[in-house]
Amino acid sequence: MTNDCIFCAIAAHEIPSTIVHEDDAVVAIRDLNPQAPVHVLVLPRAHLASAAELDHEHAELWYRMLRVAKHVAASDGIAERGYRLVVNVGHEGGQTVAHLHMHVLGGRQMTWPPG
């Protein structure tokens, strides 16, 4: 956890958010500025700046994040129709918070290219 990371503060319950899942390694929250009817962020409790920092030692964490995303999609009723998982890396990749997180988006037809 870092002192200046908003997602670390959310994971530590220092900043309120709408939590839809949490366990010892991962927290899933509703996005404050949703881009789809369902927009949930899945983030690890441990601070990693981005997916670029993932290595073989993070395999279990990455798998857990994917499982939580799948659970969120099922819980929010979008699993059957389809949903999008997005992980932005770096500024030009669209990452706005320097803490690894995965977007779960659904509830409407997704378009391509995404932008």
C-alpha positions as CSV (number, residue, x, y, z in Angstrom):
1,M,0.0,0.0,0.0
2,T,1.2,3.5,-0.8
3,N,0.1,6.6,1.0
4,D,-0.8,8.6,-2.1
5,C,-2.7,5.9,-4.0
6,I,-6.5,6.3,-4.1
7,F,-7.1,2.6,-4.9
8,C,-4.9,1.6,-1.9
9,A,-7.0,3.8,0.3
10,I,-10.2,2.4,-1.1
11,A,-8.9,-1.2,-0.5
12,A,-8.0,-0.2,3.1
13,H,-11.5,1.2,3.6
14,E,-10.1,4.7,4.2
15,I,-12.2,6.1,1.3
16,P,-15.8,5.1,0.9
17,S,-16.8,3.2,-2.2
18,T,-19.5,0.7,-3.3
19,I,-17.7,-2.6,-2.8
20,V,-19.2,-5.6,-4.7
21,H,-16.6,-8.1,-3.7
22,E,-13.6,-8.3,-1.4
23,D,-11.3,-11.0,-0.1
24,D,-7.8,-11.1,1.2
25,A,-6.2,-10.2,-2.1
26,V,-8.7,-8.4,-4.3
27,V,-11.4,-5.7,-4.0
28,A,-14.1,-5.0,-6.7
29,I,-15.9,-1.6,-6.6
30,R,-18.4,0.2,-8.7
31,D,-16.8,2.8,-11.0
32,L,-17.8,6.4,-10.0
33,N,-18.0,7.4,-13.7
34,P,-19.5,4.3,-15.3
35,Q,-19.0,3.9,-19.1
36,A,-21.6,1.1,-19.3
37,P,-24.7,0.0,-17.3
38,V,-22.3,-2.4,-15.4
39,H,-18.8,-0.9,-14.7
40,V,-16.9,-2.5,-11.9
41,L,-13.2,-2.1,-11.2
42,V,-11.3,-5.2,-9.9
43,L,-8.1,-4.2,-8.1
44,P,-5.5,-6.0,-6.0
45,R,-5.0,-4.9,-2.4
46,A,-1.3,-5.0,-3.0
47,H,0.0,-2.0,-4.8
48,L,1.3,-2.7,-8.4
49,A,1.5,0.4,-10.6
50,S,0.2,-1.4,-13.7
51,A,0.0,-4.7,-15.5
52,A,3.5,-4.0,-16.8
53,E,4.7,-4.9,-13.3
54,L,3.1,-8.4,-13.4
55,D,5.5,-11.3,-13.3
56,H,5.4,-15.0,-12.7
57,E,5.2,-14.4,-9.0
58,H,1.9,-12.6,-9.6
59,A,0.2,-15.5,-11.4
60,E,-2.1,-16.3,-8.6
61,L,-3.1,-12.7,-8.1
62,W,-3.9,-12.3,-11.8
63,Y,-5.9,-15.5,-11.8
64,R,-7.8,-14.3,-8.7
65,M,-8.6,-10.9,-10.5
66,L,-9.9,-12.8,-13.5
67,R,-12.1,-15.1,-11.3
68,V,-13.5,-12.1,-9.4
69,A,-14.3,-10.4,-12.8
70,K,-16.1,-13.6,-13.8
71,H,-18.0,-13.6,-10.5
72,V,-19.0,-9.9,-10.9
73,A,-20.3,-10.6,-14.4
74,A,-22.4,-13.4,-13.2
75,S,-23.7,-11.5,-10.1
76,D,-24.6,-8.5,-12.2
77,G,-26.4,-10.6,-14.8
78,I,-24.1,-9.9,-17.8
79,A,-22.2,-13.2,-18.0
80,E,-24.6,-14.8,-20.4
81,R,-24.9,-11.9,-22.9
82,G,-21.2,-11.0,-22.8
83,Y,-19.0,-8.4,-21.2
84,R,-15.6,-6.7,-21.7
85,L,-12.5,-6.9,-19.6
86,V,-10.1,-3.9,-20.0
87,V,-6.7,-3.4,-18.5
88,N,-5.1,-0.1,-19.5
89,V,-1.3,0.3,-19.1
90,G,0.4,3.6,-18.9
91,H,-0.8,7.1,-19.8
92,E,-1.1,6.5,-23.6
93,G,-2.9,3.3,-22.9
94,G,-5.6,5.2,-21.0
95,Q,-4.5,4.4,-17.4
96,T,-5.5,7.2,-15.1
97,V,-4.8,5.7,-11.7
98,A,-1.3,4.2,-11.2
99,H,-2.6,1.0,-9.5
100,L,-3.3,-2.2,-11.4
101,H,-7.0,-2.6,-12.0
102,M,-9.3,-4.4,-14.4
103,H,-12.6,-2.9,-15.8
104,V,-15.6,-5.2,-16.1
105,L,-18.0,-3.5,-18.5
106,G,-21.3,-4.8,-19.7
107,G,-25.0,-4.4,-19.9
108,R,-25.0,-2.9,-23.5
109,Q,-23.5,-3.8,-26.9
110,M,-19.8,-3.0,-26.9
111,T,-18.3,-1.5,-30.0
112,W,-15.0,-1.9,-31.8
113,P,-12.6,-0.3,-31.9
114,P,-13.0,0.8,-28.3
115,G,-11.4,4.2,-28.8
